Amino acid sequence: QEPRPPIWIGANKDYGVKRSVEIGDAWLINPHEANDTISRQLGLIRDAKSAPDSTRFQNCQPAFKNAFVADTDKRAFETFGPHMEEMFDWYKQAGQHKATETPSDFDLEFNELQDQRALVGSVDTVADQAVYLYEEFGIDCIIFSMHFPGVDQDALHESIRLAGEEVVPQVRERIET
């Protein structure tokens, strides 16, 4: 971390994503956009990252993702889904949807939201989703946001345990081989 720790800049809109290259060390991908928007936005920063005078923004592509792991996909969706929908409703009421490239996505139901905006499911499902983000988009650092207001604490603790003890080792093994 010489001479300092990396500074990651979060941004939703295209202009903010482009600006993150100029002022930060990495663009922190937000949890609100779908994969097609993320792919397009990664294209916006690709040229800046490969510019000859670019000395930063080279070694990491982080993403912030809502995550929940349970013993089955069904249980994960039933436990986490209503809370994710409520959070997106709250984001919309607070005007967060206006700060994204796809504001209409804040009207989606959980099954549509989780498909590309969250890592939710069984250990195998969440590991598959994380490996996909790495292979498809080069996302090599994922911040799991695992707590939403109202989520049962025992279920949350089990989700954190499953993520740490089973998802992370599986992702490491699959990516390293």
Order of alpha helices (4+ residues) and beta strands (2+ residues): beta-alpha-beta-alpha-beta-alpha-alpha-beta-alpha-beta-alpha-alpha
